[in-house]
Amino acid sequence: QVQLVESGGGLVQAGGSLRLSCAASGRTSSINVMNWFRQAPGKEREFVAGIRWRGDSAYYADFIKGRFTISRDNAKNTVYLQMNSLKPEDTAVYYCSAGADYWGQGTQVTVSS
């Protein structure tokens, strides 16, 4: 089992920045990839970014367009999502996942115009 806890969400004005964190615990040795997803009200959950737990490969959704950066600190078992140039349409609950099997509870990001 892997437990995931997100933090760092909040209210920010358009153009601002936030850094989300996802702390993993439990069987972290079983993790291959960590992802960030988001779900806006009335919309389906969508992929935002992913990163290999070992190695340097990172993946982004097209709509990110260089605004977000995913990173990890294996010593802390933590994955980060640095979000810059935030837009109102980035408002959503952001979830991290370890592969497709484990999910955090989500953290709310609200971007005001």
C-alpha positions as CSV (number, residue, x, y, z in Angstrom):
1,Q,0.0,0.0,0.0
2,V,1.1,3.6,-0.7
3,Q,-0.4,6.6,1.0
4,L,-0.4,10.0,-0.7
5,V,-1.0,13.3,0.9
6,E,-1.3,16.5,-1.1
7,S,-0.7,20.0,0.2
8,G,-0.1,23.5,-1.1
9,G,-3.4,24.4,-2.7
10,G,-5.1,27.7,-2.1
11,L,-6.5,30.9,-3.6
12,V,-4.3,32.9,-5.9
13,Q,-4.8,35.7,-8.4
14,A,-4.4,35.1,-12.1
15,G,-0.8,35.3,-13.0
16,G,0.3,34.0,-9.6
17,S,2.1,30.9,-8.6
18,L,1.6,27.9,-6.3
19,R,3.6,24.9,-5.5
20,L,1.8,21.7,-4.7
21,S,3.4,18.8,-2.8
22,C,2.5,15.2,-2.6
23,A,4.1,13.2,0.1
24,A,4.2,9.4,-0.3
25,S,4.5,6.8,2.4
26,G,4.2,3.1,2.8
27,R,5.6,0.8,0.0
28,T,7.3,3.6,-1.9
29,S,9.7,1.1,-3.4
30,S,6.8,-0.1,-5.5
31,I,6.3,3.3,-7.2
32,N,7.2,3.6,-10.8
33,V,5.6,6.9,-11.8
34,M,3.9,9.7,-10.0
35,N,1.3,11.8,-11.6
36,W,-0.7,15.0,-11.1
37,F,-4.3,15.1,-12.3
38,R,-7.0,17.7,-11.8
39,Q,-10.7,17.9,-11.8
40,A,-12.7,21.1,-12.3
41,P,-16.4,21.3,-11.3
42,G,-18.6,19.5,-13.8
43,K,-15.6,18.2,-15.8
44,E,-13.8,14.9,-16.0
45,R,-10.5,14.3,-14.2
46,E,-7.6,15.1,-16.6
47,F,-3.9,14.4,-16.6
48,V,-1.6,17.3,-15.8
49,A,1.9,16.0,-15.5
50,G,3.9,12.8,-14.6
51,I,7.4,11.9,-13.6
52,R,9.3,8.7,-13.3
53,W,10.2,7.8,-9.7
54,R,13.6,6.9,-10.9
55,G,15.3,8.6,-13.8
56,D,14.6,12.0,-15.3
57,S,11.6,11.4,-17.6
58,A,8.7,13.9,-17.1
59,Y,5.5,14.2,-19.1
60,Y,3.1,17.1,-19.4
61,A,-0.4,17.7,-20.8
62,D,-0.4,20.0,-23.9
63,F,-2.4,22.7,-22.1
64,I,0.4,23.2,-19.6
65,K,2.5,24.9,-22.3
66,G,5.6,25.4,-20.1
67,R,3.7,27.0,-17.1
68,F,4.0,24.0,-14.8
69,T,7.0,21.9,-13.7
70,I,6.9,18.6,-12.0
71,S,9.8,17.5,-9.9
72,R,10.6,15.0,-7.1
73,D,12.7,14.6,-4.0
74,N,13.3,10.9,-3.5
75,A,14.9,11.4,-0.2
76,K,11.7,13.0,1.0
77,N,9.4,10.7,-1.0
78,T,7.7,13.9,-2.3
79,V,6.6,15.0,-5.7
80,Y,6.1,18.7,-6.5
81,L,4.1,20.6,-9.0
82,Q,5.3,24.2,-9.5
83,M,2.5,26.1,-11.2
84,N,3.3,29.6,-12.6
85,S,1.2,32.0,-14.7
86,L,-1.9,30.6,-13.3
87,K,-5.2,31.2,-15.1
88,P,-8.8,31.0,-13.8
89,E,-9.3,27.9,-15.9
90,D,-6.6,26.2,-13.8
91,T,-9.1,26.2,-10.9
92,A,-9.7,22.6,-9.9
93,V,-9.0,20.0,-7.3
94,Y,-5.5,18.6,-7.9
95,Y,-4.8,15.0,-7.2
96,C,-1.5,13.1,-7.2
97,S,-1.4,9.4,-8.0
98,A,1.2,6.7,-7.8
99,G,0.6,4.9,-11.0
100,A,-3.1,4.1,-11.4
101,D,-3.5,2.4,-8.1
102,Y,-3.1,5.0,-5.4
103,W,-4.6,8.4,-5.1
104,G,-4.4,11.3,-2.6
105,Q,-7.4,13.1,-1.3
106,G,-6.8,16.2,-3.5
107,T,-6.0,19.8,-2.8
108,Q,-8.1,22.7,-4.0
109,V,-6.6,25.3,-6.3
110,T,-8.6,28.4,-7.0
111,V,-7.4,31.1,-9.4
112,S,-9.3,34.4,-9.3
113,S,-9.5,36.7,-12.3
